[in-house]
Each structure stands twice: as structure tokens, then as C-alpha cells.
Amino acid sequence: MERNYRLIAVEGVDGSGKSTLVENLRKSLSAEARVEVARPARAMTAAFQELAESGRAESVLYQDRIPPDFRHGTYVLETAVQFHYCREQFEKADIVLFDRWFQTWDVYCEEIVEHRDWMLRLTASAPRPDLLLWVRVDPGLACRRLVERRDRWARIYSPAALLDKITALTERYETVMREAGTDTVVLDGAQSPQQVLAEARKHAGALLDVRPGAWAATGREA
């Protein structure tokens, strides 16, 4: 299978500035190319929220009600399928920009237990990003940003509990992103949004300079 677009994925813990970078990249790259922004596994996330949170107190989180290994498996399944049912939409773009990638579930969910081999094959069937950006940030700064924007986690958790949670996720990212390979570009999330964009733009812009008719949709290594 071939694809006629470049695939960029942006990763980072909550409060890293990841989504801000995605939006800034979209605006910047749109001056030169057709950009499509996507998020993986939005349908399953919405379904879990409806099942576990609808009509309940704000403190009830679907992540605490739906087993993490089960969520992980369904996210992989939906994302693999997403590249088929969104193929026509993606093919109209020069760049498809993903806000989060498979590493998110490696960090936020437990390992897949049921049908692991099959899920690994599904994971490998998805295209491998041409560019994987990781917005790396200190957990203390990430927490301050979550508090400043009155994020739901900041409203639910005590300051100490929030810091513990973000610290654990940040440490997990260190391991997961090392395993992602040497192609990962690490960005300093402590810098201003403009500085982070400028650094990311250097790498993303290089993809526009080499634009053949089609790129092989090679799978992500499992």
C-alpha cells in the first residue's frame, strides 16, 4: 500500500504543550501544504466517556472504570481501521498531522494481555510516521500548566496527587520514547510555544522539500 501524504505525529504528556504545537504546526504548514489534523481512537474514547462518565460526578473518570489493557486493545484496533475509513480524506492532504500516536497508550494504559500477537500485527499495519515529535517537559511545569488552564485533572486531584500522576506518566514516556527509535525528535517543552514551533518547523519543513509522487505506507515496528 502506498500513500501520497507525509505523516507527522506529536507526542507528549498532558501539560507538555503538545496540542498547542499541533495547532501551531497546522497554521504554519498550511501556508505551503494541505494539512489534515487527526487524533487516534476518538470514537472509542467518546464511547468510554459516555459509558462510564455520562450523568456522573466530574470526579468519575472513564480511565478508572474501564480496564486499561482493554482500552489499549480497542484503541489499537480503531486506529488501524482509521487509516482505511479515512483513507480518501487523508489522501487529499499533503501532510496528516496526528495529535498523539501509539506511544500514548503505551504510557497511559497497561500492556495488552488478550490477543496480544494479533494486536501487535494490527499495530504494525498502521503507517509509520515520517516524523515523530516528542514534546518533553518537566512534570512540575506540566502540572502548573494544567492548573493554569483549569484542566479537569487539576480540578479533580489534589496538587500532590496531580504531581504524582504526571511524574509517573513522564517517567513512563522516558522509557517508551527511547524504545520508539532514533528517528524521534525531542523538543524542549519548557520553551515558549513560538520556540517549540520553530524547532519543529525545521524538521517538518524538510518533509515538504522532498515530495515524491507516493511514499510507501510502511508499518510501525511492533
Contacts in CASP RR format, 6 or more apart in sequence:
PFRMAT RR
TARGET T0000
AUTHOR 0000-0000-0000
METHOD contacts of the structure
MODEL  1
MERNYRLIAVEGVDGSGKSTLVENLRKSLSAEARVEVARPARAMTAAFQE
LAESGRAESVLYQDRIPPDFRHGTYVLETAVQFHYCREQFEKADIVLFDR
WFQTWDVYCEEIVEHRDWMLRLTASAPRPDLLLWVRVDPGLACRRLVERR
DRWARIYSPAALLDKITALTERYETVMREAGTDTVVLDGAQSPQQVLAEA
RKHAGALLDVRPGAWAATGREA
1 216 0 8 1.000
1 217 0 8 1.000
2 214 0 8 1.000
2 215 0 8 1.000
2 216 0 8 1.000
2 217 0 8 1.000
3 90 0 8 1.000
3 91 0 8 1.000
3 127 0 8 1.000
3 214 0 8 1.000
3 215 0 8 1.000
3 216 0 8 1.000
3 217 0 8 1.000
4 91 0 8 1.000
4 213 0 8 1.000
4 214 0 8 1.000
4 215 0 8 1.000
5 36 0 8 1.000
5 90 0 8 1.000
5 91 0 8 1.000
5 93 0 8 1.000
5 94 0 8 1.000
5 95 0 8 1.000
5 96 0 8 1.000
5 215 0 8 1.000
6 94 0 8 1.000
6 95 0 8 1.000
6 96 0 8 1.000
6 130 0 8 1.000
6 131 0 8 1.000
6 207 0 8 1.000
6 208 0 8 1.000
6 211 0 8 1.000
6 215 0 8 1.000
7 95 0 8 1.000
7 96 0 8 1.000
7 98 0 8 1.000
7 127 0 8 1.000
7 128 0 8 1.000
7 129 0 8 1.000
7 130 0 8 1.000
7 131 0 8 1.000
8 25 0 8 1.000
8 95 0 8 1.000
8 96 0 8 1.000
8 97 0 8 1.000
8 98 0 8 1.000
8 129 0 8 1.000
8 130 0 8 1.000
8 131 0 8 1.000
8 132 0 8 1.000
8 133 0 8 1.000
8 204 0 8 1.000
8 207 0 8 1.000
9 97 0 8 1.000
9 98 0 8 1.000
9 100 0 8 1.000
9 101 0 8 1.000
9 129 0 8 1.000
9 131 0 8 1.000
9 132 0 8 1.000
9 133 0 8 1.000
10 18 0 8 1.000
10 21 0 8 1.000
10 22 0 8 1.000
10 25 0 8 1.000
10 97 0 8 1.000
10 98 0 8 1.000
10 99 0 8 1.000
10 100 0 8 1.000
10 101 0 8 1.000
10 133 0 8 1.000
10 134 0 8 1.000
10 135 0 8 1.000
10 200 0 8 1.000
11 18 0 8 1.000
11 100 0 8 1.000
11 101 0 8 1.000
11 103 0 8 1.000
11 104 0 8 1.000
11 132 0 8 1.000
11 133 0 8 1.000
11 134 0 8 1.000
11 135 0 8 1.000
11 173 0 8 1.000
11 177 0 8 1.000
12 18 0 8 1.000
12 100 0 8 1.000
12 104 0 8 1.000
12 134 0 8 1.000
12 135 0 8 1.000
12 136 0 8 1.000
12 137 0 8 1.000
12 173 0 8 1.000
13 107 0 8 1.000
13 137 0 8 1.000
13 139 0 8 1.000
13 142 0 8 1.000
13 166 0 8 1.000
13 169 0 8 1.000
13 170 0 8 1.000
13 173 0 8 1.000
14 142 0 8 1.000
14 146 0 8 1.000
14 151 0 8 1.000
14 153 0 8 1.000
14 166 0 8 1.000
14 169 0 8 1.000
15 137 0 8 1.000
15 141 0 8 1.000
15 142 0 8 1.000
15 143 0 8 1.000
15 145 0 8 1.000
15 146 0 8 1.000
15 151 0 8 1.000
15 166 0 8 1.000
16 135 0 8 1.000
16 136 0 8 1.000
16 137 0 8 1.000
16 142 0 8 1.000
16 189 0 8 1.000
17 135 0 8 1.000
17 137 0 8 1.000
17 145 0 8 1.000
17 189 0 8 1.000
17 193 0 8 1.000
17 196 0 8 1.000
18 99 0 8 1.000
18 100 0 8 1.000
18 135 0 8 1.000
19 99 0 8 1.000
20 193 0 8 1.000
20 196 0 8 1.000
21 133 0 8 1.000
21 135 0 8 1.000
21 187 0 8 1.000
21 193 0 8 1.000
21 196 0 8 1.000
21 197 0 8 1.000
21 200 0 8 1.000
22 37 0 8 1.000
22 97 0 8 1.000
22 99 0 8 1.000
23 37 0 8 1.000
24 193 0 8 1.000
24 194 0 8 1.000
24 196 0 8 1.000
24 197 0 8 1.000
25 35 0 8 1.000
25 97 0 8 1.000
25 197 0 8 1.000
25 200 0 8 1.000
25 201 0 8 1.000
25 204 0 8 1.000
26 35 0 8 1.000
26 37 0 8 1.000
26 97 0 8 1.000
28 197 0 8 1.000
28 201 0 8 1.000
29 35 0 8 1.000
29 95 0 8 1.000
29 97 0 8 1.000
29 201 0 8 1.000
29 204 0 8 1.000
29 205 0 8 1.000
29 208 0 8 1.000
32 205 0 8 1.000
32 208 0 8 1.000
33 93 0 8 1.000
33 94 0 8 1.000
33 95 0 8 1.000
33 208 0 8 1.000
34 92 0 8 1.000
34 93 0 8 1.000
34 94 0 8 1.000
34 95 0 8 1.000
35 93 0 8 1.000
35 94 0 8 1.000
35 95 0 8 1.000
35 96 0 8 1.000
35 97 0 8 1.000
36 89 0 8 1.000
36 90 0 8 1.000
36 92 0 8 1.000
36 93 0 8 1.000
36 95 0 8 1.000
36 96 0 8 1.000
36 97 0 8 1.000
37 96 0 8 1.000
37 97 0 8 1.000
37 98 0 8 1.000
37 99 0 8 1.000
38 82 0 8 1.000
38 86 0 8 1.000
38 90 0 8 1.000
38 96 0 8 1.000
38 97 0 8 1.000
38 98 0 8 1.000
38 99 0 8 1.000
39 98 0 8 1.000
39 99 0 8 1.000
39 100 0 8 1.000
40 75 0 8 1.000
40 78 0 8 1.000
40 79 0 8 1.000
40 82 0 8 1.000
40 98 0 8 1.000
40 100 0 8 1.000
40 101 0 8 1.000
40 102 0 8 1.000
40 104 0 8 1.000
41 74 0 8 1.000
41 75 0 8 1.000
41 78 0 8 1.000
41 79 0 8 1.000
41 82 0 8 1.000
41 105 0 8 1.000
43 78 0 8 1.000
44 71 0 8 1.000
44 74 0 8 1.000
44 75 0 8 1.000
44 78 0 8 1.000
45 75 0 8 1.000
48 62 0 8 1.000
48 65 0 8 1.000
48 66 0 8 1.000
48 71 0 8 1.000
49 62 0 8 1.000
51 62 0 8 1.000
51 65 0 8 1.000
51 66 0 8 1.000
52 60 0 8 1.000
52 61 0 8 1.000
52 62 0 8 1.000
52 65 0 8 1.000
52 66 0 8 1.000
53 60 0 8 1.000
53 61 0 8 1.000
53 62 0 8 1.000
58 152 0 8 1.000
58 155 0 8 1.000
58 156 0 8 1.000
59 156 0 8 1.000
61 156 0 8 1.000
63 71 0 8 1.000
63 108 0 8 1.000
67 110 0 8 1.000
68 108 0 8 1.000
68 109 0 8 1.000
68 110 0 8 1.000
69 109 0 8 1.000
69 110 0 8 1.000
69 111 0 8 1.000
69 112 0 8 1.000
69 113 0 8 1.000
69 114 0 8 1.000
70 114 0 8 1.000
71 105 0 8 1.000
71 109 0 8 1.000
72 105 0 8 1.000
72 109 0 8 1.000
72 110 0 8 1.000
72 111 0 8 1.000
72 112 0 8 1.000
72 119 0 8 1.000
73 105 0 8 1.000
73 109 0 8 1.000
73 112 0 8 1.000
73 119 0 8 1.000
75 105 0 8 1.000
75 109 0 8 1.000
76 102 0 8 1.000
76 105 0 8 1.000
76 112 0 8 1.000
76 119 0 8 1.000
76 122 0 8 1.000
76 123 0 8 1.000
77 119 0 8 1.000
77 122 0 8 1.000
79 102 0 8 1.000
79 126 0 8 1.000
80 122 0 8 1.000
80 123 0 8 1.000
80 125 0 8 1.000
80 126 0 8 1.000
83 90 0 8 1.000
83 126 0 8 1.000
83 127 0 8 1.000
83 217 0 8 1.000
90 96 0 8 1.000
94 208 0 8 1.000
94 211 0 8 1.000
95 204 0 8 1.000
95 207 0 8 1.000
95 208 0 8 1.000
98 129 0 8 1.000
101 129 0 8 1.000
101 132 0 8 1.000
102 123 0 8 1.000
102 126 0 8 1.000
102 220 0 8 1.000
103 173 0 8 1.000
103 176 0 8 1.000
103 177 0 8 1.000
103 180 0 8 1.000
106 172 0 8 1.000
106 176 0 8 1.000
107 169 0 8 1.000
107 172 0 8 1.000
107 173 0 8 1.000
107 176 0 8 1.000
108 169 0 8 1.000
112 119 0 8 1.000
112 120 0 8 1.000
120 222 0 8 1.000
121 222 0 8 1.000
123 220 0 8 1.000
123 222 0 8 1.000
124 219 0 8 1.000
124 220 0 8 1.000
124 221 0 8 1.000
124 222 0 8 1.000
125 219 0 8 1.000
126 219 0 8 1.000
126 220 0 8 1.000
127 217 0 8 1.000
127 218 0 8 1.000
127 219 0 8 1.000
127 220 0 8 1.000
128 218 0 8 1.000
128 219 0 8 1.000
128 220 0 8 1.000
128 221 0 8 1.000
129 220 0 8 1.000
130 207 0 8 1.000
130 215 0 8 1.000
131 183 0 8 1.000
131 185 0 8 1.000
131 203 0 8 1.000
131 204 0 8 1.000
131 207 0 8 1.000
132 180 0 8 1.000
132 183 0 8 1.000
132 184 0 8 1.000
132 185 0 8 1.000
133 184 0 8 1.000
133 185 0 8 1.000
133 187 0 8 1.000
133 200 0 8 1.000
133 203 0 8 1.000
134 173 0 8 1.000
134 177 0 8 1.000
134 180 0 8 1.000
134 184 0 8 1.000
134 185 0 8 1.000
134 186 0 8 1.000
134 187 0 8 1.000
135 187 0 8 1.000
135 189 0 8 1.000
135 196 0 8 1.000
136 173 0 8 1.000
136 177 0 8 1.000
136 186 0 8 1.000
136 187 0 8 1.000
136 188 0 8 1.000
136 189 0 8 1.000
137 170 0 8 1.000
137 189 0 8 1.000
137 190 0 8 1.000
138 170 0 8 1.000
138 190 0 8 1.000
139 163 0 8 1.000
139 166 0 8 1.000
139 167 0 8 1.000
139 169 0 8 1.000
139 170 0 8 1.000
140 163 0 8 1.000
140 166 0 8 1.000
140 167 0 8 1.000
141 189 0 8 1.000
141 190 0 8 1.000
142 166 0 8 1.000
142 170 0 8 1.000
143 154 0 8 1.000
143 159 0 8 1.000
143 162 0 8 1.000
143 163 0 8 1.000
143 166 0 8 1.000
146 153 0 8 1.000
146 154 0 8 1.000
146 162 0 8 1.000
146 166 0 8 1.000
147 154 0 8 1.000
147 159 0 8 1.000
147 162 0 8 1.000
153 162 0 8 1.000
153 165 0 8 1.000
154 162 0 8 1.000
157 165 0 8 1.000
177 184 0 8 1.000
177 186 0 8 1.000
185 200 0 8 1.000
185 203 0 8 1.000
187 196 0 8 1.000
187 199 0 8 1.000
187 200 0 8 1.000
188 195 0 8 1.000
188 196 0 8 1.000
188 199 0 8 1.000
189 196 0 8 1.000
191 199 0 8 1.000
END
